[in-house]
Amino acid sequence: MVVDSNLTLYSYWRSSCSWRVRIALNLKKIPYSYHSVNLLKGEHLRPEFLSVNPRSFLPVLSLGGGANLADSMAIIEYIEEKYPDSGIPLLPKSPEARAVVRSLAYYVSSGIQPLQNMNVMKRVGAGDSAKAAAHNKHFITIGFDALEKELERSAGKYAVGDELSLVDVVIPAQVYNAIRFGVDMSKYPTISRLNATLEKIPEFIAADAWHQPDTPENERRS
Ligand SMILES: O=C(O)/C=C\C(=O)CC(=O)CC(=O)O
């Protein structure tokens, strides 16, 4: 199935929520245009972007014609519902299996990532970047302690069994942030093993932080 879409993704190379949407779009084989919003330059707080998303957060998926979706998990579930036959399914079929996948994926997207988001970091650190980084390390560690135990039980080749799912979509960016903020990843062999598998998959590589149009030159990978 070839999807003809008119989608624009407002994104920033290492925004973890943008990263997960990029993975999902690639796995679903949905083409999109990339509109970069530089968080470090505060472009998300400028009127041009606030008129697109009053929440000021990335990502936003613009559907064309003025409709903008502004929550990464809602965007991914929209793509899944809109294009069920394109690419791979991101949710399993049975309601029980779907709930398992959602509960693990939402644990990362709602239970870990928001606690270490840039706005929280700024408020907690109040100008002290080491303090902000320690805050992030603390909450990602607590989150990963539990996630590791859950994934020990659920994982096969991928996070839940042997098929890729929404859980795999949310893992790479959270691991990136864990490493960025000094979390000891040796405590998490299952998360690390899954991430090592995922980072070799072409759709994940094309979505990762190091291969985006706005990735800084010194961060780019071939
Ligand atoms: O330092 C920067 O480059 C600015 C922003 C980010 O990385 C994104 C975040 O902090 C939140 C997140 O994606 O989890």
PDBQT file of the ligand as one rigid body, heavy atoms in Angstrom, charges set to zero:
ROOT
HETATM    1  O1  LIG A 301      18.895  20.059  25.192  1.00  0.00    +0.000 OA
HETATM    2  C1  LIG A 301      18.272  20.153  24.125  1.00  0.00    +0.000 C 
HETATM    3  O2  LIG A 301      18.839  19.920  23.044  1.00  0.00    +0.000 OA
HETATM    4  C2  LIG A 301      16.860  20.589  24.140  1.00  0.00    +0.000 C 
HETATM    5  C3  LIG A 301      15.798  19.802  24.313  1.00  0.00    +0.000 C 
HETATM    6  C4  LIG A 301      15.852  18.345  24.394  1.00  0.00    +0.000 C 
HETATM    7  O3  LIG A 301      16.871  17.727  24.344  1.00  0.00    +0.000 OA
HETATM    8  C5  LIG A 301      14.566  17.601  24.527  1.00  0.00    +0.000 C 
HETATM    9  C6  LIG A 301      14.228  17.366  25.963  1.00  0.00    +0.000 C 
HETATM   10  O4  LIG A 301      14.872  17.848  26.826  1.00  0.00    +0.000 OA
HETATM   11  C7  LIG A 301      13.070  16.565  26.399  1.00  0.00    +0.000 C 
HETATM   12  C8  LIG A 301      12.970  15.191  25.865  1.00  0.00    +0.000 C 
HETATM   13  O5  LIG A 301      12.953  15.066  24.654  1.00  0.00    +0.000 OA
HETATM   14  O6  LIG A 301      12.824  14.216  26.642  1.00  0.00    +0.000 OA
ENDROOT
TORSDOF 0
